[in-house]
Amino acid sequence: MTVSLQAFIDRVQAEELNVFGIAVQQHGEIVATHRFAPDEPHVLHSLSKSYLVMGVGMLVDEGKLSIHDKVIDFFPDKLPEVVSERLAAMEVYHLLTMTCGHKEPFMMGTARPHIPGGDWVRFFLANDPEVMPGTRFLYESGCTYMLSAIITKITGQTALDFLMPRLFEPMGITERPYWVHCPMGITEGCAGLYLRTEQILPFGEMILHEGVYNGQRLVSAEWIKAATTRQVDSYLDRGRDWYNGYGYQFWISHNGTPRGSGADGQFLIVMAEQDAVITVNSQEPRQQAILDCIWDLVAPQL
């Protein structure tokens, strides 16, 4: 099958969208790519979250973690002097679904480097939820960072070290990717992973095949389904593809398609009915405009 990207290219240029590259794979074969800039490792921003959550799933699959485990139980030495009922009720599930009970984000990108003392876990736990966990969605990168910290607490490894032989190497990424870590040495998890556009395709392929890549099961089908299925209602004022629900560190697009998303247009789109994966790297704040180009001009060809 041939997929033409010319209309996509023309519209991106006409709208002056700062897209670096797009890659399209269907039935396991790359059917179209285009570069507006060299394909160098690019920061995935919050698309990193979708990778991190696979480490959580692997621990759940191995019986070392439950989504209903209480967050405070992992960090008894980092708790505030008074642990509220709301903080005590926070579960791993609430971290996964961005429903920890906070009303305002406090650990998004520009805030993290300025956290006093550099102890991000202690800082997160000191920010007491205003409402009971599970009652509201708030996009907060601190939730994903805490999942990374839990991986380290259970395994004694950073999330990157844990995932190298279990996720990256089986997908052909044998050269260790760069992933930003916090001052305490914990993989950021919520952001900071660097990959090339085409390097993201195997991850989408693994999701298409419900946790299997090249015949090797990396994570359970049950985990993939839960992660890429609407778990909670969502709202983020970026356009129509942020209003349709959130899974475990995956967004649900307006057409029901699961999507990993990072700031400034880092996308992994998994289209099960079409057996296709679309990946994009950009440096463009008009994220919905990029997605609209994909929905209007690329997806209909698949």
Secondary structure, 3 states (H helix, E strand, C coil): CCCCCHHHHHHHHHCCCCEEEEEEEECCEEEEEEECCCCCCEECHHHHHHHHHHHHHHHHHCCCCCCCCEHHHHCHHHCCCCCCHHHHHCEHHHHHHCCCCCCCCCCCCCCHHHCHHHCHHHHHHHCCCCCCCCCCCCCCHHHHHHHHHHHHHHHCCCHHHHHHHHHHHHHCCCCCCCECECCCCCECCCCCEEECCHHHHHHHHHHHCCCEECCEECCCHHHHHHHCCCCECCCCCCCHHHCCCECCCCEECCCCCEEEEECCCEEEEEECCCCEEEEEEECCCCHHHHHHHHHHHHHHHC
